[in-house]
């Protein structure tokens, strides 16, 4: 199970270490290692100008889901966010040209006013992304799963502007700069002890399987929380969480989730239904979704 984290800059339960500006500069990070070897995001043909090869910049990592982190205004040119789960992260007015979000899970990420020129989202799922006034020229969104995006004032991948980018996702070509080695950016964290369970909380039965950090497919059954975060992404899941959870995020549409104890509950899935049994901080964002205490 993923526990809460604390550290230098606390936004919600996750700490994110500051990233130095620039695509390839290592200023202020003399001991940083280069990003792990892998297949970089595919560079687009000539057209728009990018500062570096897409996905050749800093590697952004997190020991668990990145929750409520504020990266607004950061220079993250060509940074790599591949395979991350990002919940309600703020990237307002961030510089993200050529950034790679491949096979990532983005839930209510706020890109308002950001530059995503030539960014790559292949294989990612974006639930309720906010692209208000965002520059998306050349961004590769055709291979992503987009659920209820906000396009207000956005410049679309094909350069069009208007009320919506639906039908305007074919990206303009872009010319990428050199792939400069860049340091790896990681979270600086210290594991926090799990919060004490509320009065009257019973220890989950020994025969109940432990809930994973992420349910990616449709799932039915009873699972035990052990103080960490749980994300339910599968559609039409029917899950009962016993024990003590820190944060439960329900992204799967038409899912039914019963929660014995959680400090925070976020319901993003359309028409999802959540029942919880103890006091919790609850946010319902999905269209037609409900959460009620029983």
Secondary structure, DSSP 8 states (H G I E B T S, - for coil): -B--EE-SSEETTEE-----SSSS--TT-TT--B-----------SSEE-SS-TT-S-EE--SS-EES-B-TT-B-TT-B-TT-EEES-B-TT-B-TT-B-TT-EEES-B-TT-B-TT-B-TT-EEES-B-TT-B-TT-B-TTSEEES-B-TT-B-TTS-BSS--TT--S---EE-------BEE----EE-------TT-----TTS-B--SEE-S--EEEEEEESSBEEE-STT-EEEEEEEEEEEEE-STT-EEEEEEEEEEEE-STT-EEEE-S--EEEE-STT-EEEE-
